[in-house]
Amino acid sequence: MSTALRAIPRAPGGLPLIGHVVPLLRRPLDFMQSLRSSGDLVRVDVGTLPIYFVNSADLTHELLVNKARHVEKGRFFVRARVLVGDSLPTAPSHIHRPHRRLMQPAFHRERIAEYARVMADRARTMADAWVPGRTIAVDEELAEFSVGTLAETMFSTDISRPAAVAVRRDVPILLKTALLRAVTPRLLDRLPIPANRKFDQAAHRLRKVIDDVVAASRAQDGPEVNDLLSTLLAARDSDTGEALSDREVRDELVAIMFAGTETTASTLCWTFHELAAHPEVEERLLAEIRSVVGDRPVTFEDLPKLEYTDRVLREVSRMHSVPLLMRRVATPVELGGTELPVGTEIAFSLYALHRDPRLYEAPERFDPDRWLPERSQDRPRESYIPFGSGNRKCIGDGFAWTEIVITLATVLARWRLEPLPDHSVREVASAVAHPDRLPMRPVPRTAAA
């Protein structure tokens, strides 16, 4: 270990041989928030592997933007390569740049506007199926909804129905073990325990069914469709004319499923939870939706006019963000005044960043109006990055935000969701911070409520 690395403070609470694995597994959200008290750059040991946590907005921006060319995706994403190959979340820079250029048209504004109609239709179908007063598991309902919506926008043809079924079945299994596999030694992956068997089986099934769909879609002659799969198959690099291989298309599709479903479902869950606890916010939100949308379906064109809705969702996504992301040093780099050698693992927590009291007054308080221009103009831009930043920012941020807004506005116009009085919601760290369970009762809106 270099002299510079030895000078970085080590987080308290580490144990011989296992390091900080215990607090990372038992209370990851609290532990990652506690690191800022030890410094802007702090060493955490996962077993015998040192990981250096970045704990300030300035240093996070330096890592993701200013020094981005010196780092690649780190341990968290490398461990996911068995599932998603060299897709956007895991690819080295020389693959990431051309692939992102190829995929960008699938997420242009015009294409998202087409997807928005699918989102609105599915949101109405979900809301129509609820029964007044009958308890629904909101977390399960929205997980099913987000996976199904993504599957329908990705695979619109009949030959793709098996892929939609596989997405609904297998993605939740894979998401549950994502964070666990990132903070435990790699040798544990080989143990024949139920969690590993379920992960391996789900990964194999998902890759196999999407391989079949990609091959069938490539061979099919028929009318042009506008789903994501067809867009990726047709994409050509503007400089070289090269297309993505079938394996590359498969990996990108799996990565989008993996990254794009839990964020949407979790954000919507937390929004309904927060609205139930803050009826005055729900009242303002409903008034705006009725003013902008009225009795018709929500459209893509409505989104810019739903300004208070946007502030509410910004606050929800601030409070319940991604717990852990990582980078690995690819070429020697100075970060925060410290020289980091090749191979150094760096971690950062958007959850901890977005709850930093140096950036947000009373960060534990739900306050959508903190996003009013007059209250947020002095806050640094890098203090709020729910979809990441720099050249690795999530390519699907516009897709996810559109789905969240449309679904929220559609459901709220018809239902008020009441929490169960005997249930306390607990926050769980996974790919994102999500509620453990969220049972609620739908109450129909009246003309005046």
N, C-alpha and C positions, 0 to 999 in steps of 0.2 A: 504494500500500500504506500502511495506517495506521501511525502511530508505534508503537502497541501491538504490531502484528504484526512490525514490524522488530526489536523487542526479543526475540522468541522465537528461541532458538538454532537454528542450521541444522545438520543432520546432516553429519558429515565425509564426504568422498569424492565430492561432487558435481562434475560436469563442465559446462563451458559448453554451453548449448543443450539438452543431454539430461538434465542434472541427475543424479538418482540412479537412472535407469532401469537401468543396468548391474547394480548390486548387487541391485536388486529382481527382475531377471530371472534372474541367475546364482545367487544364494544368498538368496532372499527370507526364509526362516525365520531364518537367522543375522542378516541385516541388521535385521529387525524386532526381534529380541531385543536387538541392540546399541544401539538407540535410547534405552533407559532410562538408559544411562550419560551421555547428553547432557542429560537433564532429563525432567520429567513431561509437558512439551508441547514438541515438537520439529518443526521445519520440514523437510520432505522435498520435493524438486522432481521432478515427473514431466514431463520436458521443461521447459517454462517455467511449468507450473502448480504453484503451491505447495500442498502438503497438510500439515496439521498433525496429527502423530501424538500421541495420548494414550497415556501409558506408565505409568500407575499405577492401582491398583484404585479409589482414592478418586475420581480424576478421571474414570475410565470410568463409575462409578456416577453422578457428577454429570451427565455427558453423557447417559446413557441413561435416567435416572430423574428427577433434580431439574430438569434443563433440557430435558427431552424435548419440551416444547411449542414450544421455540424452533428445533428442527431437523427436517429431513426426511431421507429416505434420500439418500445421496450418490452420487458418481460411479460406484462399483461397481454400484449398483442402477439408476442412470439408463441405463448402458450395456446393462443387461439388459432395458430396457423394450421394445426391438425384439422381444423374445421373449415377455415375460410381461405387457406392457401395464401397466395400473394395478392390478395384483394386490397382495396383502398385502405382499410384500417391497418393492414399488416405489411404492405409492400414496401421494399426499399425505394429510395427516391427515384432511381432510374426507371422503375416500373410504375411508381405512383403517378408521376407527371403525365405520361402518355395515356394511362388508363383513365385518369380523371378528366383529361381533355375529351376522350372518347365518350365518357358517360355523362358529361355535363348537359348535352341536349335533352336527356331524359328528365332533367330537373329544371329546365327553363320555365319561365313564368307561364308561357302558353300551354306547355304540357301539364303543369300543375293545375291550371284552370280546367283542363279536361278531367284530370283525376278528381277534382273537387266535386264533380257531379256524382261520381261513384261514392265518395265520402258522404255526401248529403243524403243520397238514397239509402245507404246502409244505416246511417244514424237515425233516419225516420223509421226504418224497419225495426231497429232495436228498440226505440222508444215506443213504437206501436205494440210491441209484444209484452210490455210491462203491465202488471195488474195492480190497481190501487190498493195500497195497504199490504201487499204481499212482499215479504222481505226478499231482496235480491242481493247476491254477493257481488257488489259493484266491482271489486278488484278482478274477479273471474270474468264478469260480463264484459268489462272493458278490455281485458287481455284478449278474450275471444274476438271482440270487435276489431281491435287494432290489427291482430294477426290476419283476420279474415279480409279486412279492407286492403291491407298490403298485398295479400295474395291475389285479390281480384284486380288490383291495378297492375300487378306484375304479370299475371297470367289470365288473359281474358278469353282464351279459346277453350273449347271443350276438351281438347287433348291435355289441358293443363289442370284439370280438376284433381287428379291424384296429388299433384304438387301442393295445391291449396290445402288438401286434407293433411298432408305430411307437415306443412308449416304449422297448422293449428295444433298438431299432436306433439311435434318434436322441439319446436323452438322454445316453449316454456321449460322443458327439461334442460336444455342447454344453458339457458339464461340463469337458472338456479345455481349452477355450479361454476359460473364464470369467475366471480370474485374469489371463491374458495381456491380455485386452481392457481390463481395469480399470487396468493400469499402463503402457499404451502410448498414445501420442497418438491421438486419435479419427480423424485423417485416414488412419491406417494401415488402418482398417476398409475403406476404399474400394479398396485395392490388390487386384488379381485373383490373389492368392496362394492356394495350395491350402487353407490353414487357413480363410481367409475364405469361399472357395467352399463348403467342407464345412459350415461353420457356417450360412451362409445357406440352403443346401439342406435341412439337417436342421431348421432352424427353420420353414421353409416347409412341409415334409412334416408335421411334428408338429402345427402349427396347423391345417393343412387336414384331417387325419384326425380330430382332436378336434372341429373344427367340424361335420364330418359326423355324428359320434356324438352330439353334443349335440342337433343338429337332429332326428336319428332318434329319440332318447330322448324328446324333447319331444313328438313326434307319436305315439309308441307308446301304445296302450291295452293294458294287461295287468296281471298281478298286481304288487303293490307289492314292490320289492326294497330292500335296505338298503345298497346301495353308495354311495360318496361322491358320484358323479355325481347319483344320484337325490335325495340329501339336498340338494345345492346347488340343483337344479332346483325342489325343493319349498319351499325356504327363503323366509320372508317377514319383513320388518323388523317388529318388534313395535310400533314407533311409527307407521310410515307404511303398512305393509302392502305395500310395494314388494318385488318379486322381483329377482334378478339377471338381466340380459340374457344372451342366448346367448353374446355375446362376452365378457362378464364371467365367466361360468362357465368358458369356454374358458381365459381368462387365469389364473384361479385354479387350474385343474387343471394347467396347464403349470407354474405356479410351484411347486406342491406336488411335482410330479415332479422339477423342477430342484433343489429344496432337500432333498427327502426321501430320495433314493436313495443318494447318495454318502456321506452321514453314516452311515447304517446299515451299508453295506458296509465302509467304512473302519474304523469302530469294531470290527466283528467281525474284520476282518483283523488289526488291531493286537492284539486280544485273543488270538487264536490264536498270533500271533508272540511275545507276551510270555509266554504260558503255556508255550510250548516252551522259552523261556529260563529259566523259573522253575518247575521241576517241583513244588516244594513248595507253590506257590500253586495249581497245577492239582490237586494231591492234595486240598487243603482244599476247593477248589471242587467237585470231583467228590463228595466225601463229603457236602457239603451238599445237592447235587442229589439224590443217592440217598436221603438222609434225608427230604427234603421231597416228592420226586416219586415215588421208587421206580421201578417198571417201566412205569408208565402214561404217557400223553402229558402234556406240560407244559400247564397251564391258566393262565388269567388270575388265578385265585384264588391260585395258588402264588407269584406275584411278591412280595408283601410278606414272605413267609417266607424268601426267598432273600437274606438279609442280607449274607452274605459275597460273593455274586455281585454284589450292588449295589455293594459297596466296590471290587471288582475293576474293574467297568465305569466307576465314577467315576474311578479312577486312570488307566485307559486313555484316557478322554475328556479328562482333564486334560492328559495328555502329548501328545495328538495332536488339537489343536483347530483351529478355523477360523483360517486365517492372517490374513485381512484383511476388515474390514467398514468401512463409511464412513457419514458423515452430512454434510449440508450445512446451513449456518446459514440459516434462513428469516426470522427476526427477530433483530435485534441481541441478543447474549447475552454475559454474562461467564462465562468458563470458566477456572478455576484462577487467578483474579485478572487475566485478560487479556480486554479487550473485543474480541469478534470481530464483524466486520461481516457483513451479508447476503452470501451467496454463498461464504463461507469453507468450504473442504473440510476435513473432519476425519476422521481414520482411527484405527482401533484394531485391535489384534491379540489375539484370545483365546489364540492359541498362545503369544505372548510373555507375556501376563498370567498364564497358568497355569504358566509356568516361571520366574516372578519369585522370586529367592532371598529377597526381602524378605517374601514370603508363605509360601513352602514351603522347608522345610529339605531340602537335597540334592535340588533339583527334578528333576534328570536321573535320579534313582533311582526304579525301579518299586516302589512300596510301598503296597499296598492298605490296610494298617492305619493309614496316616496319616488315614483317614476314620473311624476309631473315634471315638465321641463325646468321649472323654476327651482325644484328641489334636487334634481339629478344633474344639472349642468356642470357642477363643479366636481362631480365624481369621475375619476379616470375611466376611460373607455374600457381598459383592461380589467376593471373590477367586476364586470359581468360578461361571462363568456359561456353560456349554457351549452353551446354547440362547439366549443373549442375556438381556436384562433389560428391565424397564420395559414400556411399552405396545406395544413392537415385538417382544417375546419370541416365539420361534417357536411358532406355534399347534399344530404337530404334534409337540411334544416328548414327550408321553405316548404317542403312536402309535409313534414311533421307539424309545423306550426299551422298550416292550412287545415290539416285534419283535426287538430285540437280545437281550433276556433269554431269550425263548422259543427263539430260534434257537440261542443259545449252549448252553443247558441241553439241548436236544434233540440237538445234535451231540455234545457232550461225553459224554453218557451212552453213546454208541455207539462213538466214535472218539477216539483220540489222534492229533494231527497232528504229524508229525515234520518239521523243516526239512531241506532238502538241505544236506549238509555243505560243498559247494563254492559255495554261493550266499550273498552278502551283501545284505541288504535295505537299500535306500536310501529315505529319506523325500522325498516330492515334494509341493510346494505346488500345490494347485488350489483348488477350492471349499472343500475341507478338506485337511489334511495326510494323504496316503495313501501306502502303500508302492508303490514302482515296480513290483515283481513279487514275488509270494509263492508260489513253488512249494513244496508240502509233500506228504508221503506219509501217507495215512490208515492207522492201525494199529488193528485191532479191540480193543475192551475185552474183558477176560476177567472172570469173576465176581469176581475179587479185585483187579483193576487198573483 
